[in-house]
Amino acid sequence: MTDQIEAFVDVSFSKTNRVGFSAIHNAITANASSPVSPFLNNNVSVTVLVTPENSALSTAESENRSATLGATFELPFDWKGEADYTWSGSETYQFTEAITVDDTALAADLNAGRINPFVDQSLYPLDVRKYYVPDAATRESELHEIAFRAAGSLPQLPWGAPTLTLGLSRRISKRPEFVAERSFPLSPVSNTFTVTFANEQITDSLYAETRVPLVKEARFPLVHSLEAELAGRVEQFEVDAGTTSQTFRPNAVPPTSSYVGPTLNGGRYYATDKYDSNNYSAGLKFNPIRSIAFRVSRATAFLPPTPAQLIKNTIPNPNLITITDPKNNNLRYAVPLIIGGNPDLKPQTSESWNAGVIWQPTGLLKGLRVNLEYYRIQQFDAISTLTAQLLVTNEGTFPDRITRDAAGLITLIDNSAINLFERDTRGWDATIDYHFSTPLGSFAVNAGLSFIESLTQQLAFNGPKFEYASYANEGGVPELKGSAGVVWQRGPWTVGWNSQYVGEYNQWGIAGGPVFEQARLTNPNAVPQTTYTLPQGSKTVDAQVYHDAFVTYRLGESLRKLTDRSGASGLALKAARGVSVQFGVRNVFNTIAPLDTFQAETFYLSPYGDTRLRSYWVTVKKAF
């Protein structure tokens, strides 16, 4: 616009369509009186499997739109500023042929002998499509943010010029009201009509960061530079915290209505929660020579629950999870889960320490960057989810999250978000990046390794901490993960290869793991579980490596060179500008994940692999 003001506009649009199929299976109770049950004196839980022919269709169509309007400008004293406004919105339509199964009708037919699951269902599959309960809903979200940033130098010190960056923003995220209907074709009395009320969160932020040199650059031997880095952020949050939804059952006798979240005199309650947060980070950066930097920092953080994390879901997930029930002699069976938000969540806070070294050489190795970093993160009231098995194993700590029937079998697990009392993570990250050019094109090589030294979680206030590093099947993660890749680019072509490594991890129930240590609290003579280690043939699940590859061709760049040589019309160039085509292969070598006898849902294969084995993708993009 002028030499001092420059305006910019950024607009984007994307649309995604997904189609999938899922095998729905439900556990129901067969009464002892059922004419098809061989267990004449007992009620038993039986799983009704769905064959691939009866798998449930699910589709999703989503649109994402965003626009940013802003300007950069010159300020007095050689400062620079930027102001912008961003709007973004998303809309997702989801259809699921079977959000759940009509258990009432299914159980009635089972106990009347009209269906018989006590057979080899792979040879005699049951037609259960008539019990499916479909679901269709459109969900929208919207974000508005206005921000101002300014940066420049402060008055000169004898040994250097400190810099200061300031930021001010207001962010408003909105989720409009939406309706979800559940129609039970065989049991209309169970029909529900749920209204999830609109939700809004407002965040006001003030941010400042300064870098202050502590010595004059290259003033002393082996002290090329030393500077302090200080940052602070003040935030105010305002979140809708009243009633989250209302569910109607119009065909019940009499018709009923119920709420999720707090209520007032039996009706909807309007309220907002307000949080104030003051966080900071402080660090030192020391360069003994220009190419080597040592850094150390400490920071605090505050994170309130998002609107989505506060929305309670009352409909069980149609895909069951297999658990081991310690109250029923370690019986294995599948149960439904409630997943989603929790209106009782509290904000989480954290403190972190980081220390590391960076090497960026010059000369022949210019373009190389090596980074080694140690970190420790302590989270308090961490917002997370626990595994279904962890909730079952610790039913005494979470009694309100486990529902059992009269026979003592679990019929539902509430696996919604939860505040953990304390989580403490320590580990190391190492990365190598190398960018260089040759007559054959430019190359980018990267490698990374992450080692989690310790991951402890506290499940109860003032309770003990349990170690979860390497206990991936008990709610933890593998200790070691790595990746490596190379990308070659020349003209309109880009070719890439990436490899991922997941280290071995411990099987469920072994000595030293969370399950074993929790059992020892009530029984000092507890012994390790062998439910999975015996069929596994080992106490660990093997390490695994997978490889992906892709090729990208930028059509617009190729056509530009062609039209430049031929002098042809630029219409084709204009149409192709910003168009790129990418073809990729996941799991190039069709590698099967290693055996993990705990993971029934992934056919007893490690969930860090992909049960689909090799897969392909094609992406066409147009940038405006």
Secondary structure, DSSP 8 states (H G I E B T S, - for coil): --SSEEEEEEEEEEEEEEEEEE---EEEEE-TT-TT-S-TTS-EEEEE---GGG-EEEEEEEEEEEEEEEEEEEEGGGEEEEEEEEEEEEEEEEEEEEEEE-HHHHHHHHHTTSS--SS-TTTS----GGGEEEEEEEEEEEEEEEEEEEEEE-S-BTTB--EEEEEEEEEEEEE--EEEEE--SS-GGG-EEEEE--EEEEEEEEEEEEEEE-S-TT-BTTBSEEEEEEEEEEEEEEEE-S--EEEEETTSSS-EEEEES-EETTEE---EEEEEEEEEEEEEEEEEETTEEEEEEEEEEEE---TGGG-B--S-EEEEEEEEEGGGTTEEEEEEEE-SB-TT---EEEEEEEEEEEE---GGGTTEEEEEEEEEEEEEEEEE---HHHHHHTTTT-GGGEEE-TTS-EEEEE---EEEEEEEEEEEEEEEEEEEEETTEEEEEEEEEEEEEEEEEE-STT--EEE-BT-GGGT-B-SEEEEEEEEEEETTEEEEEEEEEE--EE-TT-TTSHHHHHHHHH-TT-----TTHHHHTSSEE--EEEEEEEEEEEHHHHHHHHHHHH---SHHHHHHTTEEEEEEEESTT-----B-TT-GGGTTB-TTS-TT-SEEEEEEEE--
